[in-house]
Amino acid sequence: MRIGFGLPVSGSWATPERLAQVAVEAERGGYDSLWTFQRLLVGADQQLDPVYRSVLDPIVALTFAAARTTAVRLGVAVVNLPFLSPAYLAKQAGTLDLLSGGRLDLGLGTGWSEAEFAATGGSVEHRAKRVREYVAVLRTLWGDEVSSFDGDLYRVPPSRMAPKPPGPQLLLGGSVPAALARAGEIADGWVSRSATDLAHIHRDVELVRAGAEKAGKDPAAVRIVCRGVVRLSDHDLGPERRRLEGSYEQVREDTAWLATQGVTEVFYDLNWDRRIAHPDVDPSAALDLALEILHNLTPAG
């Protein structure tokens, strides 16, 4: 089981100094990866959770963290692909992968916010086909000397994109059966969302691996990345608690249990903890609590 940590990208603790400190402390503590997520904007009439009100750009934040670390992997869960062209993301993500020494894990999603679709001109149609074509465009631009693609939704004329990145890993989000199977089929793995019911994550894992097997891939080699929405308590919670909620011991036990469900990687994400990432909390107090949690859950003990 690999263990990562969510960077401060949401709310008042998402400042340059705090992002850099968390990145350095996480790498020093033995965490395997650092993670961000995307939220472009919130409509004035949208009633969304506080975590979405103020969010840094995920690729820029990872680039900032990459400059202050040397070995820890850098993941985004996820970039919503309808909001930008695959050629643009291929260049941006490929550059980050190159500059970081091949450390990028690029998660892709299809989006859900009506305001963001309207603001970007993104389309909600043909989601399955869009994902397949988008992934194909990324792979040809990253991997082929002369790239080309002629699909129904995207087209790349014979072109050269250079320099080539060492090779970003592609993860797909999604929660419906078809999307889960597609992640196993065409990507390097699957990344869960914040709302995933971890008590039943084995069902999702089975669908992802079935998709990999159907595509002739080794199901055991497919990455299963879990966003761990951690909510710490100073005492053990009862049997009705959600996974990764409660005491430090309960969180550690849940992490070990997730490995038995087929999860290969967990990243602890505090951006959903209102004591830390709410836009109105004191940023210094938020960082102190976050670092306490980071150090208590460190893979290095």
C-alpha positions, 0 to 999 in steps of 0.5 A: 500500500502506497500512501500519499497526502493531499496538498493545501489547495482549498480554503485559507490554508492554500498559500504558497508558503504553506503549500511548500511546507506541506510538500517538503514535510510530506516527502521528508515523512516518507509519503509516496505522493502529493495530490491536488484537485480541480475546481475552476469556479462556483456559480453565484447561485450554486450551493456547494460545499466550502471545499469548492469555494476557493481552489488553486489550479491543480497543475500549477500547484503541482509544479510549485510543489515539484520545484521543492521536492525531488522524488515524491510523485505528483498527482491530480485527481482530477482534471475535467477533460471537457474543459480544455483541449487534449493538445493543450493538456498534453503539452502542459502535463508533459512539461510538468512530467519532464521538469519533475523527472517523470513524477506525474500521475494525471487523473481525468474526469468528465466534470459535473458543474453546469457553471463550469461547462458554461464558462468553458464551452465544454460539452456534456455529450458523448462522454464515453467517446470523449474520454476514449478519444481524449486518452488516445490523443494524449498517448499519441502526443506523448509517445509518437514521433509523428502524432496524428488522430482523426476522431469524431470529437478530436483531430490532430493533424500529423504533428510533432510535439516535443520535448517528449515527457518520460511518461505521465501515468494516466488515471481515470475517475468515474463511479458508474460501471461503464466508467470503472471498466473503462478505467481498467481498459484504457488507463493505468488505473482508477482514482476514486472521488471524495463521495465514494463509499469506501465500505463498498469500494471492493465492488468498484475495484472488481469492475476496474480489474474486469475491464483490464482483463477484458482488454488483455491487461494484467488486472493486478497491475492496474492502479487503484488510487483512493482519495482518503477523506480523513476526519480525525477525532480525539476518540474512537467513534462507534461502528456507524462511522465512515471509513477513515473517520475517528482516531489515528488508530482507526484511520491506520486500521482502515488504511490496512483494511483498504489494502485487503479490498484491492486498493493499491494507494491511498492519499490522505486529503484534509481539504474536506476537513472544515477545521483546516480548509474552510475559507474562513478558518485561521490559516496558521491554526489550520496548518498546525492541525494539518501538520500534526495529522501529517506527522501522526499518519506518516508512513515512516512512523 
